[in-house]
Amino acid sequence: MLDEMIELHSVLGLILVILAVLLLVANLMNSRSTVVKRFRSVFIGLLDLQVLLGIIAFFIHPMSGLFILHPVIMVVAVGILHVMTKPSRSPSVRIGAYASATVLLILGVLAGRL
């Protein structure tokens, strides 16, 4: 069961990186669209699911060493995405948040492979 959950966590992580890039591009093109706002809501929900899967996997099978960078980087990225991409933020703030969080998500995925 743990192997399947970790595999789901890995696959969902890669999907979230792709979605983050798509959201960045969508915000660069038309940041006021209702579709983009809904896309963001789905994305944030999937991020929360990803965090939950990661926490469960970590408690079932604790890791140490450089791997600890993975959850730290990911929590920072999720925090940025939750707070700085709200529709009430200015377009430039949202674009900057998506860009920085996308880089962090990529680094976090790579750190998860350590």
C-alpha positions as a Python dict, from the first residue, in 0.01 Angstrom:
ca = {
    (1, 'M'): (0, 0, 0),
    (2, 'L'): (281, 241, 85),
    (3, 'D'): (446, 181, -252),
    (4, 'E'): (125, 268, -436),
    (5, 'M'): (77, 583, -228),
    (6, 'I'): (435, 695, -291),
    (7, 'E'): (389, 623, -663),
    (8, 'L'): (67, 830, -664),
    (9, 'H'): (251, 1107, -478),
    (10, 'S'): (529, 1100, -740),
    (11, 'V'): (295, 1102, -1040),
    (12, 'L'): (75, 1375, -891),
    (13, 'G'): (388, 1580, -822),
    (14, 'L'): (489, 1569, -1188),
    (15, 'I'): (134, 1656, -1295),
    (16, 'L'): (137, 1954, -1056),
    (17, 'V'): (463, 2083, -1205),
    (18, 'I'): (303, 2072, -1551),
    (19, 'L'): (-12, 2243, -1421),
    (20, 'A'): (199, 2512, -1253),
    (21, 'V'): (368, 2588, -1586),
    (22, 'L'): (28, 2600, -1758),
    (23, 'L'): (-107, 2836, -1492),
    (24, 'L'): (197, 3060, -1531),
    (25, 'V'): (140, 3077, -1907),
    (26, 'A'): (-235, 3133, -1860),
    (27, 'N'): (-167, 3421, -1623),
    (28, 'L'): (80, 3572, -1865),
    (29, 'M'): (-184, 3561, -2139),
    (30, 'N'): (-505, 3656, -1956),
    (31, 'S'): (-496, 3683, -1581),
    (32, 'R'): (-858, 3802, -1541),
    (33, 'S'): (-1027, 3499, -1699),
    (34, 'T'): (-1283, 3302, -1496),
    (35, 'V'): (-1138, 2983, -1640),
    (36, 'V'): (-795, 3072, -1498),
    (37, 'K'): (-951, 3137, -1156),
    (38, 'R'): (-1126, 2799, -1161),
    (39, 'F'): (-808, 2631, -1286),
    (40, 'R'): (-626, 2783, -989),
    (41, 'S'): (-886, 2644, -747),
    (42, 'V'): (-850, 2292, -885),
    (43, 'F'): (-470, 2328, -878),
    (44, 'I'): (-470, 2441, -513),
    (45, 'G'): (-698, 2150, -420),
    (46, 'L'): (-462, 1904, -587),
    (47, 'L'): (-167, 2067, -407),
    (48, 'D'): (-341, 2014, -75),
    (49, 'L'): (-405, 1649, -163),
    (50, 'Q'): (-38, 1616, -257),
    (51, 'V'): (72, 1759, 79),
    (52, 'L'): (-159, 1520, 262),
    (53, 'L'): (-22, 1219, 71),
    (54, 'G'): (332, 1336, 143),
    (55, 'I'): (267, 1375, 515),
    (56, 'I'): (108, 1031, 539),
    (57, 'A'): (394, 871, 344),
    (58, 'F'): (652, 1050, 560),
    (59, 'F'): (496, 925, 886),
    (60, 'I'): (462, 571, 756),
    (61, 'H'): (815, 562, 615),
    (62, 'P'): (1031, 844, 760),
    (63, 'M'): (1325, 957, 548),
    (64, 'S'): (1635, 1149, 649),
    (65, 'G'): (1944, 1310, 504),
    (66, 'L'): (1915, 1540, 204),
    (67, 'F'): (1566, 1407, 134),
    (68, 'I'): (1441, 1639, 410),
    (69, 'L'): (1487, 1924, 159),
    (70, 'H'): (1192, 1783, -38),
    (71, 'P'): (917, 1858, 217),
    (72, 'V'): (1074, 2189, 318),
    (73, 'I'): (1091, 2318, -41),
    (74, 'M'): (743, 2191, -118),
    (75, 'V'): (583, 2352, 187),
    (76, 'V'): (738, 2687, 88),
    (77, 'A'): (608, 2646, -270),
    (78, 'V'): (257, 2554, -150),
    (79, 'G'): (257, 2850, 88),
    (80, 'I'): (350, 3087, -193),
    (81, 'L'): (81, 2941, -417),
    (82, 'H'): (-188, 2961, -149),
    (83, 'V'): (-116, 3317, -43),
    (84, 'M'): (30, 3498, -342),
    (85, 'T'): (-187, 3368, -628),
    (86, 'K'): (-525, 3478, -492),
    (87, 'P'): (-735, 3660, -752),
    (88, 'S'): (-724, 3971, -532),
    (89, 'R'): (-347, 3998, -588),
    (90, 'S'): (-217, 4210, -874),
    (91, 'P'): (-133, 4027, -1199),
    (92, 'S'): (238, 4095, -1156),
    (93, 'V'): (238, 3946, -805),
    (94, 'R'): (50, 3637, -924),
    (95, 'I'): (285, 3587, -1219),
    (96, 'G'): (589, 3623, -993),
    (97, 'A'): (437, 3377, -747),
    (98, 'Y'): (363, 3120, -1017),
    (99, 'A'): (714, 3159, -1161),
    (100, 'S'): (894, 3125, -827),
    (101, 'A'): (668, 2842, -707),
    (102, 'T'): (718, 2653, -1034),
    (103, 'V'): (1094, 2670, -987),
    (104, 'L'): (1053, 2553, -627),
    (105, 'L'): (824, 2267, -733),
    (106, 'I'): (1085, 2150, -984),
    (107, 'L'): (1360, 2173, -723),
    (108, 'G'): (1137, 1992, -472),
    (109, 'V'): (1068, 1707, -715),
    (110, 'L'): (1442, 1675, -777),
    (111, 'A'): (1512, 1682, -401),
    (112, 'G'): (1259, 1401, -359),
    (113, 'R'): (1479, 1183, -577),
    (114, 'L'): (1783, 1221, -342),
}
